[in-house]
Amino acid sequence: MTAITKRSTIGSYKALIFAVLFCIMLISFVLGSVIVKGQSKRHASPSDTYFTNITVDEGDTLWSIAQANIDYNYCDSIYDYMEQLKDINNLTTDDIHAGDSMIVVYYADSVN
């Protein structure tokens, strides 16, 4: 093997090692970010979950009710909370009407 061939082979190994190390670092960073984000949300226990009944006012929308009641410590997004409200109230669409009665979920620390 000539000196030039040895140098190019060594250079190829260095590039390969660098690429593998870079991929490992990238994967570690992504997994670390996901784990930290997942732990930053507080998960509600059944004793932290409460329900109240509201009457829909003129001009209320599912979005406005969700926006007024969401707690981002427990819900990832307003869309998730709206889906939760729809499930609780057996709604198949986002349509609500003034005078309707709705159950709204909210979260609070349990009192001992």
MOPAC internal coordinates of N, CA, C and O (Angstrom, degrees):
PM7 1SCF
backbone

  N    0.0000 0     0.00 0     0.00 0    0    0    0
  C    1.4432 1     0.00 0     0.00 0    1    0    0
  C    1.5230 1   107.79 1     0.00 0    2    1    0
  O    1.2310 1   120.32 1   -42.70 1    3    2    1
  N    1.2900 1   116.99 1   137.30 1    3    2    1
  C    1.4604 1   120.56 1  -178.55 1    5    3    2
  C    1.5145 1   110.09 1   -83.07 1    6    5    3
  O    1.2310 1   120.50 1   -12.41 1    7    6    5
  N    1.3240 1   116.66 1   167.59 1    7    6    5
  C    1.4671 1   122.40 1  -179.58 1    9    7    6
  C    1.5262 1   110.69 1   -64.06 1   10    9    7
  O    1.2310 1   120.25 1   143.57 1   11   10    9
  N    1.3331 1   117.13 1   -36.43 1   11   10    9
  C    1.4615 1   120.84 1  -179.22 1   13   11   10
  C    1.5331 1   109.67 1   -67.66 1   14   13   11
  O    1.2310 1   120.48 1   138.83 1   15   14   13
  N    1.3252 1   116.69 1   -41.17 1   15   14   13
  C    1.4582 1   120.40 1   179.62 1   17   15   14
  C    1.5288 1   110.34 1   -65.36 1   18   17   15
  O    1.2310 1   120.12 1   139.51 1   19   18   17
  N    1.3526 1   117.37 1   -40.49 1   19   18   17
  C    1.4591 1   120.76 1   178.43 1   21   19   18
  C    1.5232 1   110.55 1   -62.08 1   22   21   19
  O    1.2310 1   120.46 1   136.05 1   23   22   21
  N    1.3448 1   116.73 1   -43.95 1   23   22   21
  C    1.4706 1   120.68 1  -179.63 1   25   23   22
  C    1.5249 1   111.41 1   -62.97 1   26   25   23
  O    1.2310 1   119.93 1   137.84 1   27   26   25
  N    1.3296 1   117.75 1   -42.16 1   27   26   25
  C    1.4621 1   120.00 1  -178.96 1   29   27   26
  C    1.5297 1   110.59 1   -69.85 1   30   29   27
  O    1.2310 1   119.82 1   145.84 1   31   30   29
  N    1.3292 1   117.94 1   -34.16 1   31   30   29
  C    1.4583 1   121.17 1   177.06 1   33   31   30
  C    1.5304 1   110.14 1   -67.37 1   34   33   31
  O    1.2310 1   120.30 1   136.02 1   35   34   33
  N    1.3324 1   117.03 1   -43.98 1   35   34   33
  C    1.4678 1   121.45 1   177.65 1   37   35   34
  C    1.5221 1   109.51 1   -62.94 1   38   37   35
  O    1.2310 1   120.04 1   138.71 1   39   38   37
  N    1.3224 1   117.53 1   -41.29 1   39   38   37
  C    1.4579 1   121.72 1   177.98 1   41   39   38
  C    1.5177 1   111.65 1   -62.89 1   42   41   39
  O    1.2310 1   120.23 1   142.27 1   43   42   41
  N    1.3170 1   117.16 1   -37.73 1   43   42   41
  C    1.4627 1   121.67 1   178.24 1   45   43   42
  C    1.5229 1   110.59 1   -66.39 1   46   45   43
  O    1.2310 1   120.23 1   138.45 1   47   46   45
  N    1.3317 1   117.17 1   -41.55 1   47   46   45
  C    1.4681 1   120.67 1   177.97 1   49   47   46
  C    1.5301 1   110.90 1   -64.75 1   50   49   47
  O    1.2310 1   120.20 1   139.27 1   51   50   49
  N    1.3070 1   117.22 1   -40.73 1   51   50   49
  C    1.4704 1   120.48 1   178.78 1   53   51   50
  C    1.5318 1   110.17 1   -63.30 1   54   53   51
  O    1.2310 1   120.69 1   137.47 1   55   54   53
  N    1.3172 1   116.29 1   -42.53 1   55   54   53
  C    1.4650 1   119.95 1   179.10 1   57   55   54
  C    1.5235 1   110.62 1   -64.70 1   58   57   55
  O    1.2310 1   120.37 1   140.25 1   59   58   57
  N    1.3140 1   116.90 1   -39.75 1   59   58   57
  C    1.4589 1   121.22 1   178.90 1   61   59   58
  C    1.5340 1   110.72 1   -65.61 1   62   61   59
  O    1.2310 1   120.36 1   134.89 1   63   62   61
  N    1.3161 1   116.91 1   -45.11 1   63   62   61
  C    1.4625 1   121.02 1   178.27 1   65   63   62
  C    1.5238 1   110.16 1   -62.00 1   66   65   63
  O    1.2310 1   120.20 1   136.98 1   67   66   65
  N    1.3171 1   117.23 1   -43.02 1   67   66   65
  C    1.4592 1   120.94 1   178.32 1   69   67   66
  C    1.5285 1   110.45 1   -61.33 1   70   69   67
  O    1.2310 1   120.04 1   135.72 1   71   70   69
  N    1.3203 1   117.52 1   -44.28 1   71   70   69
  C    1.4675 1   121.65 1  -179.43 1   73   71   70
  C    1.5276 1   110.84 1   -63.47 1   74   73   71
  O    1.2310 1   120.00 1   138.24 1   75   74   73
  N    1.3258 1   117.61 1   -41.76 1   75   74   73
  C    1.4696 1   121.03 1   179.21 1   77   75   74
  C    1.5217 1   110.02 1   -65.39 1   78   77   75
  O    1.2310 1   119.88 1   133.63 1   79   78   77
  N    1.3235 1   117.84 1   -46.37 1   79   78   77
  C    1.4618 1   121.38 1   179.01 1   81   79   78
  C    1.5257 1   111.25 1   -62.24 1   82   81   79
  O    1.2310 1   120.48 1   139.47 1   83   82   81
  N    1.3083 1   116.69 1   -40.53 1   83   82   81
  C    1.4672 1   120.47 1   178.42 1   85   83   82
  C    1.5280 1   110.45 1   -62.70 1   86   85   83
  O    1.2310 1   120.03 1   136.18 1   87   86   85
  N    1.3187 1   117.54 1   -43.82 1   87   86   85
  C    1.4643 1   121.26 1   178.64 1   89   87   86
  C    1.5193 1   111.15 1   -62.78 1   90   89   87
  O    1.2310 1   119.94 1   138.03 1   91   90   89
  N    1.3306 1   117.71 1   -41.97 1   91   90   89
  C    1.4655 1   121.04 1   178.44 1   93   91   90
  C    1.5195 1   110.37 1   -62.60 1   94   93   91
  O    1.2310 1   120.00 1   136.60 1   95   94   93
  N    1.3194 1   117.61 1   -43.40 1   95   94   93
  C    1.4626 1   120.86 1   178.76 1   97   95   94
  C    1.5228 1   110.79 1   -64.53 1   98   97   95
  O    1.2310 1   119.80 1   138.17 1   99   98   97
  N    1.3033 1   118.00 1   -41.83 1   99   98   97
  C    1.4680 1   122.02 1   179.70 1  101   99   98
  C    1.5211 1   110.98 1   -63.70 1  102  101   99
  O    1.2310 1   120.49 1   134.13 1  103  102  101
  N    1.3116 1   116.67 1   -45.87 1  103  102  101
  C    1.4701 1   120.73 1   178.63 1  105  103  102
  C    1.5283 1   110.12 1   -62.62 1  106  105  103
  O    1.2310 1   119.97 1   138.21 1  107  106  105
  N    1.3254 1   117.65 1   -41.79 1  107  106  105
  C    1.4670 1   121.19 1   178.30 1  109  107  106
  C    1.5195 1   111.09 1   -61.61 1  110  109  107
  O    1.2310 1   120.55 1   137.93 1  111  110  109
  N    1.3146 1   116.55 1   -42.07 1  111  110  109
  C    1.4630 1   120.78 1  -179.84 1  113  111  110
  C    1.5276 1   110.56 1   -64.08 1  114  113  111
  O    1.2310 1   120.20 1   133.90 1  115  114  113
  N    1.3188 1   117.21 1   -46.10 1  115  114  113
  C    1.4630 1   121.23 1  -178.77 1  117  115  114
  C    1.5241 1   110.63 1   -64.27 1  118  117  115
  O    1.2310 1   120.05 1   132.99 1  119  118  117
  N    1.3219 1   117.50 1   -47.01 1  119  118  117
  C    1.4637 1   120.61 1   179.40 1  121  119  118
  C    1.5269 1   110.94 1   -63.33 1  122  121  119
  O    1.2310 1   120.21 1   139.25 1  123  122  121
  N    1.3159 1   117.21 1   -40.75 1  123  122  121
  C    1.4626 1   120.87 1   177.69 1  125  123  122
  C    1.5132 1   111.60 1   -61.63 1  126  125  123
  O    1.2310 1   120.03 1   138.39 1  127  126  125
  N    1.3207 1   117.55 1   -41.61 1  127  126  125
  C    1.4570 1   121.43 1   179.19 1  129  127  126
  C    1.5204 1   111.05 1   -64.70 1  130  129  127
  O    1.2310 1   120.34 1   138.58 1  131  130  129
  N    1.3173 1   116.96 1   -41.42 1  131  130  129
  C    1.4644 1   121.27 1   179.96 1  133  131  130
  C    1.5222 1   110.13 1   -65.56 1  134  133  131
  O    1.2310 1   120.18 1   137.05 1  135  134  133
  N    1.3134 1   117.26 1   -42.95 1  135  134  133
  C    1.4667 1   121.07 1  -179.50 1  137  135  134
  C    1.5152 1   110.54 1   -64.85 1  138  137  135
  O    1.2310 1   119.98 1   134.94 1  139  138  137
  N    1.3218 1   117.64 1   -45.06 1  139  138  137
  C    1.4635 1   120.89 1  -179.98 1  141  139  138
  C    1.5201 1   110.29 1   -64.47 1  142  141  139
  O    1.2310 1   119.64 1   137.00 1  143  142  141
  N    1.3327 1   118.28 1   -43.00 1  143  142  141
  C    1.4541 1   121.10 1   179.37 1  145  143  142
  C    1.5206 1   110.38 1   -63.28 1  146  145  143
  O    1.2310 1   120.37 1   137.22 1  147  146  145
  N    1.3151 1   116.89 1   -42.78 1  147  146  145
  C    1.4550 1   121.11 1   179.75 1  149  147  146
  C    1.5194 1   112.29 1   -63.10 1  150  149  147
  O    1.2310 1   120.36 1   147.71 1  151  150  149
  N    1.3214 1   116.92 1   -32.29 1  151  150  149
  C    1.4537 1   120.05 1  -179.21 1  153  151  150
  C    1.5150 1   112.21 1   -83.96 1  154  153  151
  O    1.2310 1   119.61 1   164.28 1  155  154  153
  N    1.3200 1   118.36 1   -15.72 1  155  154  153
  C    1.4587 1   120.03 1  -178.10 1  157  155  154
  C    1.5216 1   112.24 1   -75.27 1  158  157  155
  O    1.2310 1   119.75 1   156.51 1  159  158  157
  N    1.3222 1   118.09 1   -23.49 1  159  158  157
  C    1.4611 1   121.53 1   177.06 1  161  159  158
  C    1.5141 1   109.11 1   -82.89 1  162  161  159
  O    1.2310 1   121.00 1   -45.40 1  163  162  161
  N    1.3089 1   115.69 1   134.60 1  163  162  161
  C    1.4481 1   120.53 1   176.76 1  165  163  162
  C    1.5185 1   108.00 1   -86.57 1  166  165  163
  O    1.2310 1   120.97 1   -49.81 1  167  166  165
  N    1.2931 1   115.75 1   130.19 1  167  166  165
  C    1.4519 1   119.69 1   179.47 1  169  167  166
  C    1.5209 1   109.24 1   -92.60 1  170  169  167
  O    1.2310 1   121.18 1   -50.28 1  171  170  169
  N    1.2988 1   115.35 1   129.72 1  171  170  169
  C    1.4625 1   120.74 1  -177.03 1  173  171  170
  C    1.5192 1   110.46 1   -75.38 1  174  173  171
  O    1.2310 1   121.42 1   -43.73 1  175  174  173
  N    1.2895 1   114.89 1   136.27 1  175  174  173
  C    1.4582 1   119.52 1   171.08 1  177  175  174
  C    1.5231 1   106.41 1   -92.67 1  178  177  175
  O    1.2310 1   120.01 1   -16.40 1  179  178  177
  N    1.3063 1   117.58 1   163.60 1  179  178  177
  C    1.4752 1   118.61 1   179.83 1  181  179  178
  C    1.5243 1   112.76 1   -55.23 1  182  181  179
  O    1.2310 1   120.00 1   150.33 1  183  182  181
  N    1.3353 1   117.61 1   -29.67 1  183  182  181
  C    1.4573 1   119.29 1  -179.44 1  185  183  182
  C    1.5245 1   112.09 1   -76.56 1  186  185  183
  O    1.2310 1   120.10 1   167.20 1  187  186  185
  N    1.3262 1   117.41 1   -12.80 1  187  186  185
  C    1.4668 1   121.65 1   178.18 1  189  187  186
  C    1.5244 1   112.22 1   -93.78 1  190  189  187
  O    1.2310 1   119.70 1   170.51 1  191  190  189
  N    1.3166 1   118.17 1    -9.49 1  191  190  189
  C    1.4525 1   122.89 1  -174.68 1  193  191  190
  C    1.5247 1   109.78 1   -99.23 1  194  193  191
  O    1.2310 1   121.44 1   -52.77 1  195  194  193
  N    1.3362 1   114.86 1   127.23 1  195  194  193
  C    1.4632 1   120.56 1  -179.18 1  197  195  194
  C    1.5124 1   109.14 1  -130.32 1  198  197  195
  O    1.2310 1   120.81 1   -20.40 1  199  198  197
  N    1.3109 1   116.06 1   159.60 1  199  198  197
  C    1.4526 1   121.91 1  -179.96 1  201  199  198
  C    1.5190 1   108.86 1  -129.91 1  202  201  199
  O    1.2310 1   121.29 1   -35.93 1  203  202  201
  N    1.3192 1   115.14 1   144.07 1  203  202  201
  C    1.4539 1   120.13 1   174.05 1  205  203  202
  C    1.5138 1   108.13 1  -136.85 1  206  205  203
  O    1.2310 1   120.75 1   -21.09 1  207  206  205
  N    1.2919 1   116.17 1   158.91 1  207  206  205
  C    1.4506 1   121.70 1  -179.58 1  209  207  206
  C    1.5308 1   108.26 1  -105.92 1  210  209  207
  O    1.2310 1   120.31 1   -49.10 1  211  210  209
  N    1.3163 1   117.01 1   130.90 1  211  210  209
  C    1.4637 1   121.42 1   177.47 1  213  211  210
  C    1.5207 1   109.34 1  -123.98 1  214  213  211
  O    1.2310 1   121.02 1   -19.94 1  215  214  213
  N    1.3114 1   115.66 1   160.06 1  215  214  213
  C    1.4581 1   121.46 1   172.83 1  217  215  214
  C    1.5259 1   107.25 1  -107.15 1  218  217  215
  O    1.2310 1   120.75 1   -51.04 1  219  218  217
  N    1.3134 1   116.18 1   128.96 1  219  218  217
  C    1.4634 1   121.43 1  -179.29 1  221  219  218
  C    1.5286 1   108.68 1   -69.02 1  222  221  219
  O    1.2310 1   121.05 1   -52.68 1  223  222  221
  N    1.3349 1   115.60 1   127.32 1  223  222  221
  C    1.4642 1   121.56 1   178.02 1  225  223  222
  C    1.5287 1   110.62 1   -91.10 1  226  225  223
  O    1.2310 1   120.88 1   -17.91 1  227  226  225
  N    1.2989 1   115.92 1   162.09 1  227  226  225
  C    1.4700 1   122.05 1   175.96 1  229  227  226
  C    1.5313 1   108.40 1   -56.75 1  230  229  227
  O    1.2310 1   120.55 1   -50.16 1  231  230  229
  N    1.3059 1   116.56 1   129.84 1  231  230  229
  C    1.4645 1   121.76 1   178.39 1  233  231  230
  C    1.5257 1   114.06 1    90.64 1  234  233  231
  O    1.2310 1   119.87 1   169.56 1  235  234  233
  N    1.3349 1   117.85 1   -10.44 1  235  234  233
  C    1.4646 1   120.52 1   176.81 1  237  235  234
  C    1.5254 1   110.46 1   -69.00 1  238  237  235
  O    1.2310 1   121.28 1   -34.75 1  239  238  237
  N    1.3050 1   115.15 1   145.25 1  239  238  237
  C    1.4668 1   121.83 1   172.59 1  241  239  238
  C    1.5182 1   107.24 1  -127.21 1  242  241  239
  O    1.2310 1   121.12 1   -14.99 1  243  242  241
  N    1.2988 1   115.46 1   165.01 1  243  242  241
  C    1.4609 1   118.50 1   176.73 1  245  243  242
  C    1.5245 1   109.52 1   -59.27 1  246  245  243
  O    1.2310 1   120.79 1   141.48 1  247  246  245
  N    1.3199 1   116.10 1   -38.52 1  247  246  245
  C    1.4669 1   121.50 1   178.53 1  249  247  246
  C    1.5288 1   110.53 1   -61.44 1  250  249  247
  O    1.2310 1   119.71 1   132.59 1  251  250  249
  N    1.3299 1   118.16 1   -47.41 1  251  250  249
  C    1.4656 1   120.19 1  -176.54 1  253  251  250
  C    1.5323 1   111.22 1   -67.51 1  254  253  251
  O    1.2310 1   120.35 1   143.93 1  255  254  253
  N    1.3226 1   116.94 1   -36.07 1  255  254  253
  C    1.4682 1   119.91 1   176.93 1  257  255  254
  C    1.5264 1   109.73 1   -67.73 1  258  257  255
  O    1.2310 1   120.57 1   136.46 1  259  258  257
  N    1.3102 1   116.51 1   -43.54 1  259  258  257
  C    1.4690 1   120.19 1   177.84 1  261  259  258
  C    1.5208 1   110.42 1   -62.33 1  262  261  259
  O    1.2310 1   120.55 1   136.07 1  263  262  261
  N    1.3179 1   116.55 1   -43.93 1  263  262  261
  C    1.4583 1   121.30 1  -179.01 1  265  263  262
  C    1.5283 1   111.05 1   -61.96 1  266  265  263
  O    1.2310 1   120.14 1   143.58 1  267  266  265
  N    1.3122 1   117.34 1   -36.42 1  267  266  265
  C    1.4638 1   121.60 1  -178.45 1  269  267  266
  C    1.5261 1   112.39 1   -76.05 1  270  269  267
  O    1.2310 1   120.02 1   158.78 1  271  270  269
  N    1.3261 1   117.57 1   -21.22 1  271  270  269
  C    1.4624 1   120.11 1  -172.96 1  273  271  270
  C    1.5194 1   115.45 1  -116.89 1  274  273  271
  O    1.2310 1   119.55 1   170.85 1  275  274  273
  N    1.3113 1   118.47 1    -9.15 1  275  274  273
  C    1.4642 1   120.81 1  -175.57 1  277  275  274
  C    1.5289 1   110.86 1   -67.81 1  278  277  275
  O    1.2310 1   121.35 1   -34.50 1  279  278  277
  N    1.3069 1   115.03 1   145.50 1  279  278  277
  C    1.4590 1   122.31 1   172.69 1  281  279  278
  C    1.5301 1   106.06 1  -123.79 1  282  281  279
  O    1.2310 1   120.60 1   -71.63 1  283  282  281
  N    1.3181 1   116.45 1   108.37 1  283  282  281
  C    1.4589 1   120.67 1  -174.79 1  285  283  282
  C    1.5238 1   112.92 1   -69.38 1  286  285  283
  O    1.2310 1   119.87 1   172.11 1  287  286  285
  N    1.3237 1   117.84 1    -7.89 1  287  286  285
  C    1.4598 1   119.83 1   173.03 1  289  287  286
  C    1.5240 1   110.71 1   -72.51 1  290  289  287
  O    1.2310 1   120.33 1   159.80 1  291  290  289
  N    1.3237 1   116.98 1   -20.20 1  291  290  289
  C    1.4619 1   121.66 1  -177.27 1  293  291  290
  C    1.5239 1   112.78 1  -115.78 1  294  293  291
  O    1.2310 1   119.53 1   157.58 1  295  294  293
  N    1.3088 1   118.49 1   -22.42 1  295  294  293
  C    1.4693 1   122.43 1  -177.02 1  297  295  294
  C    1.5188 1   109.56 1  -119.16 1  298  297  295
  O    1.2310 1   120.81 1   -40.36 1  299  298  297
  N    1.3133 1   116.05 1   139.64 1  299  298  297
  C    1.4549 1   120.62 1  -179.76 1  301  299  298
  C    1.5209 1   112.65 1   -74.48 1  302  301  299
  O    1.2310 1   120.29 1   144.43 1  303  302  301
  N    1.3300 1   117.05 1   -35.57 1  303  302  301
  C    1.4668 1   119.16 1  -177.29 1  305  303  302
  C    1.5236 1   109.85 1  -153.30 1  306  305  303
  O    1.2310 1   121.59 1   -17.46 1  307  306  305
  N    1.3064 1   114.57 1   162.54 1  307  306  305
  C    1.4660 1   119.75 1   177.93 1  309  307  306
  C    1.5257 1   110.44 1   -65.27 1  310  309  307
  O    1.2310 1   120.55 1   149.44 1  311  310  309
  N    1.3224 1   116.56 1   -30.56 1  311  310  309
  C    1.4675 1   120.05 1   178.78 1  313  311  310
  C    1.5329 1   110.29 1   -66.05 1  314  313  311
  O    1.2310 1   120.20 1   139.32 1  315  314  313
  N    1.3395 1   117.22 1   -40.68 1  315  314  313
  C    1.4640 1   120.54 1   176.97 1  317  315  314
  C    1.5259 1   110.36 1   -63.08 1  318  317  315
  O    1.2310 1   120.67 1   138.12 1  319  318  317
  N    1.3343 1   116.33 1   -41.88 1  319  318  317
  C    1.4595 1   119.98 1  -179.66 1  321  319  318
  C    1.5284 1   110.93 1   -66.59 1  322  321  319
  O    1.2310 1   120.37 1   140.49 1  323  322  321
  N    1.3309 1   116.89 1   -39.51 1  323  322  321
  C    1.4669 1   120.30 1   177.00 1  325  323  322
  C    1.5351 1   110.05 1   -61.82 1  326  325  323
  O    1.2310 1   119.91 1   138.84 1  327  326  325
  N    1.3152 1   117.78 1   -41.16 1  327  326  325
  C    1.4670 1   120.89 1   177.73 1  329  327  326
  C    1.5198 1   110.15 1   -63.62 1  330  329  327
  O    1.2310 1   120.59 1   141.96 1  331  330  329
  N    1.3208 1   116.48 1   -38.04 1  331  330  329
  C    1.4520 1   120.18 1   177.90 1  333  331  330
  C    1.5317 1   110.39 1   -63.78 1  334  333  331
  O    1.2310 1   120.41 1   136.76 1  335  334  333
  N    1.3417 1   116.82 1   -43.24 1  335  334  333
  C    1.4658 1   120.89 1   177.30 1  337  335  334
  C    1.5281 1   111.11 1   -62.68 1  338  337  335
  O    1.2310 1   120.59 1   138.52 1  339  338  337
  N    1.3254 1   116.47 1   -41.48 1  339  338  337
  C    1.4609 1   119.91 1   178.64 1  341  339  338
  C    1.5243 1   110.84 1   -63.14 1  342  341  339
  O    1.2310 1   120.18 1   137.98 1  343  342  341
  N    1.3220 1   117.26 1   -42.02 1  343  342  341
  C    1.4661 1   120.76 1   179.26 1  345  343  342
  C    1.5199 1   111.17 1   -63.68 1  346  345  343
  O    1.2310 1   120.48 1   133.24 1  347  346  345
  N    1.3173 1   116.70 1   -46.76 1  347  346  345
  C    1.4722 1   121.23 1  -177.84 1  349  347  346
  C    1.5220 1   110.72 1   -61.69 1  350  349  347
  O    1.2310 1   120.70 1   142.87 1  351  350  349
  N    1.3407 1   116.27 1   -37.13 1  351  350  349
  C    1.4598 1   120.99 1  -174.85 1  353  351  350
  C    1.5220 1   113.30 1   -98.97 1  354  353  351
  O    1.2310 1   120.15 1  -170.16 1  355  354  353
  N    1.3275 1   117.32 1     9.84 1  355  354  353
  C    1.4695 1   122.80 1   179.64 1  357  355  354
  C    1.5269 1   112.15 1    53.85 1  358  357  355
  O    1.2310 1   120.98 1  -137.13 1  359  358  357
  N    1.3293 1   115.74 1    42.87 1  359  358  357
  C    1.4721 1   120.55 1   177.65 1  361  359  358
  C    1.5192 1   108.68 1   -94.90 1  362  361  359
  O    1.2310 1   120.89 1   -41.59 1  363  362  361
  N    1.3271 1   115.91 1   138.41 1  363  362  361
  C    1.4626 1   120.07 1   176.96 1  365  363  362
  C    1.5249 1   111.61 1  -100.57 1  366  365  363
  O    1.2310 1   120.65 1   165.66 1  367  366  365
  N    1.3483 1   116.36 1   -14.34 1  367  366  365
  C    1.4663 1   121.57 1   177.18 1  369  367  366
  C    1.5286 1   108.22 1  -132.76 1  370  369  367
  O    1.2310 1   121.02 1    -2.98 1  371  370  369
  N    1.3341 1   115.66 1   177.02 1  371  370  369
  C    1.4614 1   121.18 1   177.54 1  373  371  370
  C    1.5231 1   112.30 1   -84.26 1  374  373  371
  O    1.2310 1   120.08 1   179.73 1  375  374  373
  N    1.3235 1   117.45 1    -0.27 1  375  374  373
  C    1.4705 1   121.29 1  -176.16 1  377  375  374
  C    1.5214 1   111.52 1   -73.69 1  378  377  375
  O    1.2310 1   121.24 1   -54.61 1  379  378  377
  N    1.3325 1   115.24 1   125.39 1  379  378  377
  C    1.4538 1   122.21 1   172.04 1  381  379  378
  C    1.5211 1   107.28 1  -133.74 1  382  381  379
  O    1.2310 1   120.11 1   -20.33 1  383  382  381
  N    1.3306 1   117.40 1   159.67 1  383  382  381
  C    1.4549 1   121.14 1  -174.74 1  385  383  382
  C    1.5158 1   110.45 1  -132.40 1  386  385  383
  O    1.2310 1   121.23 1   -31.21 1  387  386  385
  N    1.3283 1   115.26 1   148.79 1  387  386  385
  C    1.4632 1   120.98 1   177.58 1  389  387  386
  C    1.5238 1   109.41 1   -53.48 1  390  389  387
  O    1.2310 1   120.92 1   -44.73 1  391  390  389
  N    1.3136 1   115.85 1   135.27 1  391  390  389
  C    1.4531 1   121.27 1  -179.07 1  393  391  390
  C    1.5183 1   113.57 1    95.13 1  394  393  391
  O    1.2310 1   120.22 1   161.62 1  395  394  393
  N    1.3452 1   117.19 1   -18.38 1  395  394  393
  C    1.4618 1   119.97 1   176.87 1  397  395  394
  C    1.5249 1   109.68 1   -62.38 1  398  397  395
  O    1.2310 1   121.10 1   -30.87 1  399  398  397
  N    1.3068 1   115.50 1   149.13 1  399  398  397
  C    1.4539 1   121.97 1   173.65 1  401  399  398
  C    1.5198 1   107.63 1  -100.30 1  402  401  399
  O    1.2310 1   120.40 1   -45.71 1  403  402  401
  N    1.3280 1   116.84 1   134.29 1  403  402  401
  C    1.4641 1   121.35 1  -179.01 1  405  403  402
  C    1.5129 1   110.51 1  -132.37 1  406  405  403
  O    1.2310 1   121.35 1   -36.32 1  407  406  405
  N    1.3146 1   115.03 1   143.68 1  407  406  405
  C    1.4555 1   120.99 1   171.52 1  409  407  406
  C    1.5264 1   107.00 1   -92.38 1  410  409  407
  O    1.2310 1   120.90 1   -49.57 1  411  410  409
  N    1.3353 1   115.88 1   130.43 1  411  410  409
  C    1.4567 1   121.56 1  -179.71 1  413  411  410
  C    1.5250 1   107.75 1  -119.60 1  414  413  411
  O    1.2310 1   120.91 1   -48.74 1  415  414  413
  N    1.3071 1   115.86 1   131.26 1  415  414  413
  C    1.4693 1   121.11 1   177.56 1  417  415  414
  C    1.5210 1   108.92 1   -90.02 1  418  417  415
  O    1.2310 1   121.06 1   -39.58 1  419  418  417
  N    1.3217 1   115.57 1   140.42 1  419  418  417
  C    1.4637 1   119.96 1   173.64 1  421  419  418
  C    1.5224 1   107.64 1  -142.88 1  422  421  419
  O    1.2310 1   120.94 1   -14.86 1  423  422  421
  N    1.3175 1   115.80 1   165.14 1  423  422  421
  C    1.4612 1   121.41 1  -174.33 1  425  423  422
  C    1.5149 1   109.06 1  -124.37 1  426  425  423
  O    1.2310 1   121.38 1   -38.05 1  427  426  425
  N    1.3106 1   114.97 1   141.95 1  427  426  425
  C    1.4558 1   121.27 1   176.40 1  429  427  426
  C    1.5218 1   108.15 1  -153.85 1  430  429  427
  O    1.2310 1   121.18 1   -26.77 1  431  430  429
  N    1.3076 1   115.34 1   153.23 1  431  430  429
  C    1.4654 1   119.07 1   176.59 1  433  431  430
  C    1.5187 1   109.14 1   -63.17 1  434  433  431
  O    1.2310 1   121.33 1   -42.35 1  435  434  433
  N    1.3193 1   115.06 1   137.65 1  435  434  433
  C    1.4549 1   119.02 1  -179.91 1  437  435  434
  C    1.5237 1   109.86 1   -68.64 1  438  437  435
  O    1.2310 1   121.27 1   -34.09 1  439  438  437
  N    1.3012 1   115.18 1   145.91 1  439  438  437
  C    1.4556 1   122.05 1  -179.76 1  441  439  438
  C    1.5195 1   108.21 1   -99.95 1  442  441  439
  O    1.2310 1   120.51 1   -56.56 1  443  442  441
  N    1.3252 1   116.62 1   123.44 1  443  442  441
  C    1.4800 1   120.27 1   179.36 1  445  443  442
  C    1.5019 1   110.15 1  -106.81 1  446  445  443
  O    1.2310 1   120.10 1   180.00 1  447  446  445

